[in-house]
Amino acid sequence: MVAIDAGGTLPPMMGVAAELVRRGHEVLVLADPTAADVARAAGCRYLSWQTAPQIGSVAEQTAMITEFETGSPLRRLRRVRERVLVGPAGFFARDVIDAATRHAADAVLVEGTVPGMVIGAEATGRPFAALMANIYARPTRGLPPFGTGWPQARGPVGRARDAAALFAVQGASSGMTKQLNAVRAAYGLGPVGELLGMLDHANAVLVLTSPSFDFATPHLPGNVRYVGPQLDDPGWAGHWEDDPDDTRPLVLVGLSSVHQAQTETLDRICAALGRLPVRGLVTTGRAVDPEAVSAPANVDVVRSAPHSQVLRRAAAVVTHAGHGTVMRSLAAGVPLVCLPMGRDQRDDTVRVLRLGAGVRERSSAPPEQIAAAVSRVLEDERYAVAARTFAAVLAEEARTRPSAADEAEALLGVCTTR
């Protein structure tokens, strides 16, 4: 398994790895040093990058994210291109090939949005699947672009909007595609026509979410499989002791597990909960010191807690709407107050709103607005009903559809017939 520690992308991939280990397979994780403990906790062997750039600490991760999310959109794109998408593509590819060869891998599972890793997986000559850790991210006809938070198009105006955006994205990435084709040629692979066109060469593209959560389009490539969300808690989730005698509604607060300049937002959420007859539990994640968050007496602030356990008691969740938090909340039938701050969070939020399972507020909203949103979700039973209804959908899909681990094992069947 080839992964990058980009925050929310790592836990679902490690969830797949852990399930494969439980089924008796040996999994070697090639990833950043910050992923080492999580990989080993999942029962995997771990190998760090040998020539590709790597994230060696939470502080390095925070610095990189700050660099990627500061400045104009063009400057941000340039930095991501140089640091992740194109600049190190050859190094990522080389490390994947070397690891798969040296450790005699039978199949490769790879982060699907980092081209160099996908190039390496294809160049090994082994069966491989590309994983997408949240919604389907490849620019595709009939879908709004990833990261926009646009609702699904309705009518000719919406379809024209999406078509124009797709044309713009493909035009903006054409230079990167040309550079990546040079890397592909160096490893004996043919050219592709778009940035993520190499995904068409994967045996499968595994989208780690529910097809009922994501938007649908008839234009998905034939190798795309929706395999459901991975609901395991991350390896750093820690421990939580509930107070069974406290009957106040429990509100779980979870923003990004990595840096997103979220401390001030956490302060305002805590102030909001301090206005309400609830108890709050705030999990700050790896990038924020709990001591840096100001909280009233009815709110506990901790680095981490197992959300799957907390959600069994929670009445509502206040979140940035990262995919992992959203899916765990919905799977538990708990409604959400979404405060999207960027990345995939606007996309996840619009899908929550479509389900009727939550409300949206600005991440900059003052405490009184956040408090009103929490009260709305707690007092209007329709949100909890919608969340519980979708929890039943997720449970039925998990029972009847192939999982990511099932699809990964199918690669081994491809391997044995070659």
C-alpha positions, -999 to +999 in steps of 0.1 A: +000+000+000+013+034-011+000+064+009+007+100+016-001+115+050-024+143+039-046+141+070-080+127+061-066+105+033-045+083+056-070+068+081-093+052+054-064+037+036-051+023+069-086+009+075-084-010+043-049-022+052-060-034+087-089-054+072-066-071+048-043-080+077-073-094+096-080-115+065-045-130+067-027-110+041+007-093+046+006-056+039+037-034+035+029+003+038+052+027+018+044+062+032+057+092+052+074+087+085+044+103+102+024+073+091+048+047+106+030+042+139-004+041+124+007+015+098+022-007+125-009-003+147-029-017+117-006-048+117+014-038+087+050-036+079+063+000+072+088+014+048+095+051+043+103+069+011+138+064-001+142+091-027+108+109-028+102+138-004+087+128+029+069+143+058+089+136+089+069+152+116+037+170+124+056+203+124+068+196+088+033+186+078+019+219+092+046+239+074+038+222+041+000+227+045+005+263+054+026+268+022+000+251+001-029+271+015-014+306+015-014+331-013-033+333-046-049+302-062-023+302-089+006+303-064-010+275-044-014+254-075+022+260-084+034+249-050+013+217-050+026+209-086+062+214-076+060+196-042+035+167-049+019+164-083+048+168-108+081+178-093+088+146-074+068+123-097+098+104-109+111+098-073+077+086-061+075+062-091+110+049-085+104+042-048+071+023-055+088+002-082+118-006-059+096-015-029+073-037-049+102-055-065+124-059-035+095-071-013+079-093-040+045-076-038+016-095-055-005-064-059-003-027-052-028-003-036-019+033-042-032+068-034-050+077-066-045+114-067-007+116-066+004+109-102+039+097-094+027+070-071+002+058-097+029+058-124+051+037-101+022+012-095+015+008-132+052+004-140+056-025-115+036-046-140+016-059-111-022-057-107-030-024-089-059-004-076-059+033-071-077+045-040-097+077-035-101+084+002-133+106-001-156+115-030-146+108-066-120+135-073-111+131-110-125+158-132-154+141-151-182+151-173-214+155-154-198+163-121-190+196-105-152+201-100-138+187-068-134+214-041-160+238-054-188+227-031-212+232-060-245+212-060-251+187-087-262+204-120-299+207-127-309+217-162-289+232-191-274+261-172-259+238-146-246+214-172-230+243-190-214+254-158-198+220-152-187+216-188-170+250-188-153+242-155-141+208-168-127+225-199-109+251-177-094+224-154-081+203-183-066+234-198-049+245-166-035+210-161-023+203-197+012+214-189+014+191-159+001+162-181+029+168-206+055+167-179+041+136-163+040+119-197+078+124-198+080+106-165+058+078-178+080+075-209+111+071-187+094+040-171+083+025-204+047+037-202+026+053-229+012+089-227-022+099-212-044+127-223-052+143-190-037+147-155-054+117-140-058+098-172-034+071-159-062+059-136-078+043-166-048+019-166-056+007-130-074-027-126-098-007-103-103+027-089-117+023-054-137+052-041-139+050-004-174+064+001-210+055-005-224+058-040-256+071-023-236+099-007-216+110-038-232+126-069-239+102-098-229+105-135-231+079-163-197+090-175-176+073-149-149+050-163-157+013-162-130+005-136-145+028-109-159+010-079-177+026-049-166+004-020-181+023+010-165+044+037-139+031+060-152+037+095-123+025+117-109+051+141-074+063+132-045+047+151-041+079+172-077+079+184-069+072+221-094+065+248-126+080+261-145+075+294-182+085+293-202+097+322-234+076+321-250+099+348-247+130+326-280+132+307-273+164+288-271+161+250-236+153+240-221+174+212-190+161+195-167+186+179-141+175+154-122+197+129-093+187+108-068+162+123-040+183+106-033+220+104-060+242+090-056+273+112-085+260+132-077+271+168-097+303+166-127+284+151-125+259+179-126+288+204-158+301+189-174+267+188-166+262+225-180+296+233-212+286+214-216+253+234-211+273+266-243+291+258-263+258+255-275+232+280-253+205+265-220+188+272-193+192+246-164+170+237-138+186+214-111+165+197-083+188+185-063+163+164-026+161+160-018+197+150-035+216+178-026+215+215-057+211+236-043+236+260-045+262+232-083+260+231-104+281+255-134+261+267-162+267+292-170+243+321-194+222+301-169+214+273-140+189+275-110+194+251-088+165+243-063+156+216-082+126+204-110+102+212-125+072+194-153+089+175-170+056+168-175+052+206-184+088+213-209+088+184-230+061+201-238+087+228-237+119+207-268+139+197-250+162+172-216+168+156-200+201+149-174+196+122-154+211+094-171+184+073-140+164+064-151+132+048-141+108+076-160+127+103-190+132+081-192+095+072-187+082+108-214+106+120-239+096+093-231+059+099-240+064+135-272+083+126-260+116+141-268+149+124-242+175+117-235+212+119-210+218+090-185+246+091-165+239+059-130+255+058-117+243+024-103+212+007-131+186+002-152+200+030-176+222+009-182+191-013-191+170+017-213+197+031-234+200+000-240+163+001-250+164+038-275+191+029-289+171+001-296+143+025-312+167+050-289+154+077-275+187+088-270+224+084-242+247+072-227+277+088-197+298+078-165+287+096-161+324+106-196+325+122-198+341+156-206+320+187-243+330+187-248+318+151-231+285+158-251+280+190-283+287+170-273+261+144-266+235+171-299+242+187-317+238+154-302+204+148-309+192+183-345+205+184-357+197+149-361+159+148-360+159+110-322+161+109-318+131+132-344+112+112-325+119+080-292+109+095-307+076+108-323+069+075-290+073+057-273+052+084-296+024+073-286+029+037-249+027+046-255-005+066-274-021+037-246-011+012-220-026+035-240-058+037-246-062-001-217-044-019-181-055-023-158-037+001-124-023-006-108-054+009-129-076-013-117-056-044-081-058-032-084-095-029-097-097-064-064-082-075-047-113-061-070-134-083-058-113-113-022-119-102-025-157-099-040-160-134-012-141-151 
